[in-house]
């Protein structure tokens, strides 16, 4: 059984895989996409994780976020 780890902190970057970054009509942008997030917590530790976010989630970079574990994967929300 996997642990539910919740990370709260500032989103430093959101890196999209090549196939999503160069989105074509074959990518369904209404669905959550996998991206690599870097979150710096209150202690200054940077956590890198795969997250499921909407294609327009770049607006979260620089903001305070929280990761949430779901059955599909880890999602992000703005604090």
HELIX and SHEET records of a PDB file:
HELIX    1   1 UNK A   18  UNK A   21  1                                   4    
HELIX    2   2 UNK A   57  UNK A   60  5                                   4    
SHEET    1   A 5 UNK A  46  UNK A  53  0                                        
SHEET    2   A 5 UNK A  33  UNK A  40 -1                                        
SHEET    3   A 5 UNK A   8  UNK A  16 -1                                        
SHEET    4   A 5 UNK A  64  UNK A  69 -1                                        
SHEET    5   A 5 UNK A  74  UNK A  78 -1                                        
END                                                                             
